[in-house]
Amino acid sequence: MQISIFGRDREIAASRIDAEPEAIREQLREYETGERTAFDLEIEYPDDFTGRVMQAMTEIPAGETRTYGDIARELESAPIAVGQACGRNQIPIIVPCHRIVGVDSLTGYGGGLDLKRELLEHEGAVIPGESA
């Protein structure tokens, strides 16, 4: 399913969300306008490490970040494995992989670092390596 956020088009796997496309788009609009900070959509997570990482992502509140190492420690894994799982997240923004950052930089993001920065700034998060 094609979505648009902050003027950028993204593809999400709506088949993993138990909601009608219009309900998904409405929650994304509410997020974009600041009316919503969390999504209340039923997500079908993969039954593997990627699914565990995705579930950990959804526990990070808007306006906060965690490092790849933080999530790796929580899941008893390695930061690079967490980064790879983030890259396999098929439901970006709704499952907020943008909230996982490097220790002193944003690092990668499937939608590009400009979008990652914009999402984090929208949420009021401190960007690693930058002044608050």
C-alpha atoms as one frame of an Amber mdcrd trajectory, in Angstrom:
protein
   0.000   0.000   0.000   1.339   3.406  -0.966   1.326   6.063   1.760   2.503
   9.640   1.838   4.134  11.299   4.839   5.589  14.798   4.859   5.328  14.861
   1.078   7.273  11.632   0.624   5.811   8.423  -0.730   6.506   5.185   1.107
   5.346   1.636   0.608   4.025  -0.355   3.565   2.851  -3.954   3.829  -0.784
  -3.274   4.694  -1.365  -7.041   4.679   0.380  -7.088   8.086  -2.101  -4.547
   9.506  -5.618  -5.600  10.489  -7.345  -2.405   9.335  -8.848  -0.931   6.222
  -6.478   1.188   4.104  -8.468   4.346   4.851  -8.136   3.765   8.613  -4.377
   3.379   8.192  -4.165   6.558   6.108  -6.301   8.453   8.643  -3.994   7.514
  11.516  -0.989   8.558   9.418  -2.669  11.928   8.698  -3.307  12.378  12.423
   0.353  11.557  13.143   1.518  14.047  10.512  -0.660  16.855  11.926   0.431
  16.118  15.495  -2.958  14.820  16.647  -1.524  11.333  17.201   1.781  10.162
  18.687   1.076   6.411  18.667  -0.784   4.108  16.325  -3.473   1.749  17.601
  -3.510  -0.631  14.676  -3.410  -4.409  15.028  -0.051  -5.545  13.615   0.863
  -9.067  12.554   4.558  -9.322  13.401   6.795 -11.859  11.681   7.456 -14.883
  13.893  11.220 -14.401  13.938  13.957 -12.049  15.122  12.707  -9.266  12.836
   9.308  -9.519  14.516  10.920  -9.248  17.955  12.816  -6.137  16.864   9.638
  -4.651  15.387   7.799  -5.243  18.664  10.648  -3.536  20.551  10.376  -0.563
  18.168   6.699  -0.097  18.988   7.596   0.225  22.675   9.741   3.327  22.048
   7.547   6.354  22.795   7.318   9.217  20.324   9.985  11.796  21.064  12.464
   9.202  22.300  15.130   7.131  20.598  17.057   3.968  21.374  20.357   2.899
  19.908  20.869  -0.285  17.943  22.961  -1.420  20.929  20.115  -0.717  23.381
  17.751  -2.940  21.430  20.475  -5.564  20.918  21.070  -5.781  24.687  17.322
  -6.049  25.314  17.026  -8.910  22.800  20.403 -10.488  23.628  21.684  -9.955
  20.124  24.132  -7.761  18.231  23.617  -4.171  17.019  24.243  -5.140  13.394
  21.505  -7.794  13.588  19.116  -5.165  14.953  20.047  -2.835  12.088  19.398
  -5.566   9.554  16.012  -6.309  11.143  15.161  -2.593  11.016  15.896  -2.694
   7.303  13.360  -5.526   6.927  10.583  -3.570   8.674   7.755  -3.556   6.131
   5.619  -1.110   8.110   7.792   2.018   8.514   6.505   4.941  10.563   3.694
   2.831  12.078   6.361   0.474  13.414   8.814   3.297  14.164  12.234   2.094
  13.013  13.163   5.778  12.671  13.436   5.865  16.486  16.425   3.516  16.433
  19.640   5.438  15.926  23.396   5.118  16.205  25.230   6.208  19.333  26.415
   9.458  17.764  24.537   9.710  14.461  21.263   8.845  12.774  22.747   6.062
  10.619  20.640   4.491   7.849  16.957   4.577   7.108  15.033   3.011   4.228
  13.221   6.286   3.550  16.461   8.281   3.591  18.147  10.176   6.398  16.272
  13.394   5.588  12.949  11.683   6.308  14.342   9.998   9.440  15.500  13.399
  10.721  12.152  14.983   9.852  10.213  12.253  11.675  12.386  12.569  14.782
  12.200  16.377  14.746   8.419  16.150  14.306   8.304  14.020  17.456  10.625
  16.368  19.361  13.407  13.786  19.734  17.033  14.720  20.290  19.077  13.859
  17.200  22.284  11.980  18.118  25.392  14.040  17.556  23.444  17.312  17.619
  22.653  19.748  20.404  19.281  19.493  22.069
